[in-house]
Amino acid sequence: MPRMPSSRPDGLKCDQRLVVEAIAYRRTCNPPLLSLEALGKINVTAWLYLDELGVKRVKVNPNITIVQIREEFGRAPTRDAETGIHSEGIAAQFFKENQRFRVLQIFSERIPCKKMCAPMLNHYFSGVPWFYYYDRASWHGNEGELIKRAGEALKVAYGL
């Protein structure tokens, strides 16, 4: 059974469908994204929303890694321009383009980054709680040890 994720604001309970759908996405990829390496490189986000009929649904997507971007487009002209596309940004764009849907909760395996994703979520999805597993500063394993790597933390969180 997966752990309950942390929340922003603190003290809220995540709809478990988000966690279930995120791990299901990882399991159904070919190859499955369950290795320590894949857990460390790929961040999956799942968003609970109401569709136009009032039905609760979940939208899941991963980030796009730097490696994937290089394979398709080549290297960026400068090193500081080489960055992946964050999963939260991809989902946010979907909901910005589909405003008939109302976002209820946001789950991301990693805490949204302070530089881009957290400010974007606060601005465009104000009042929508987010849930996450991995925060480099505060993730603890089953024995109480501080875990610094996302892949290791997600293995513990998902019970893999």
Secondary structure, 3 states (H helix, E strand, C coil): CCCCCEEECCCCCCCHHHHHHHHHHHHHCCCCCCCHHHHHHCCEEEEEEECCCCCEEEEEEECECHHHHHHHHCCCCCHHHCCCECHHHHHHHHHHHCCCCEEEEEEEEECCCCCCHHHHHHHHCCCCCEEEEECCCCCECCCCCECCCHHHHHHHHHCC
